[in-house]
Amino acid sequence: MKRVETVDDARFKEVYSDPRFMKVPQKLKKVKIDDRFKKALKSKEFNLVQKVDKYGNRVDKRDTTMQNFYKL
């Protein structure tokens, strides 16, 4: 792994130790939702995206973008 060079300028020394500028771990990024909203992630009504193929026929496809941000 290549190490990122740090800037030695005194004006920017707080950037490397301030928690506001640190990357958030992936498992902490997702918001945990309770059972009341579980249907929004699992139901076909919420996750269905209507797409049309090159011949004009409808193709049903599930949208999984909400699962990137929320966990049950």
C-alpha positions in Angstrom: 0.0 0.0 0.0 1.3 3.4 -1.0 1.6 5.9 1.8 0.0 9.3 1.2 2.3 12.2 1.7 1.4 14.6 4.4 1.8 18.4 4.2 4.2 19.9 6.7 2.5 23.2 6.7 1.5 24.2 10.3 -1.8 25.6 9.1 -3.0 22.2 8.1 -1.7 20.0 10.9 -5.1 19.8 12.5 -6.6 18.1 9.4 -4.7 14.8 10.1 -5.8 14.5 13.7 -9.3 16.0 13.7 -12.1 13.3 13.7 -14.3 15.4 11.4 -11.9 14.8 8.6 -11.4 11.1 9.1 -13.1 8.5 6.9 -16.1 6.7 8.5 -15.8 2.9 8.5 -18.2 1.2 6.1 -20.1 -0.6 8.9 -20.8 2.6 10.7 -22.1 4.4 7.5 -25.3 2.4 7.3 -28.3 3.5 9.3 -30.0 0.7 11.2 -33.8 0.8 10.6 -36.4 -0.9 12.8 -39.1 -3.4 11.9 -41.6 -0.7 11.0 -39.7 0.3 7.9 -38.4 -3.2 7.0 -41.0 -3.4 4.2 -39.3 -0.5 2.4 -36.2 -2.6 1.8 -37.8 -6.0 1.2 -41.0 -5.3 -0.7 -41.2 -5.4 -4.4 -43.4 -2.3 -4.4 -40.6 -0.1 -3.2 -37.7 -1.6 -5.0 -39.1 -2.1 -8.5 -37.7 -0.1 -11.3 -39.4 -0.3 -14.6 -36.9 -0.5 -17.5 -37.5 -0.9 -21.2 -35.2 -3.1 -23.3 -34.1 -2.2 -26.8 -37.2 -3.7 -28.3 -39.6 -1.7 -26.1 -40.5 -4.6 -23.8 -40.8 -3.9 -20.1 -38.2 -5.5 -18.0 -38.7 -5.6 -14.2 -35.6 -5.0 -12.2 -35.1 -4.6 -8.5 -33.5 -1.4 -7.2 -30.9 -2.2 -4.5 -29.6 1.3 -3.8 -31.5 1.6 -0.5 -29.6 -1.4 0.8 -26.3 0.4 0.4 -27.4 3.0 3.0 -29.7 1.1 5.4 -29.4 -2.2 7.3 -32.1 -4.2 9.1 
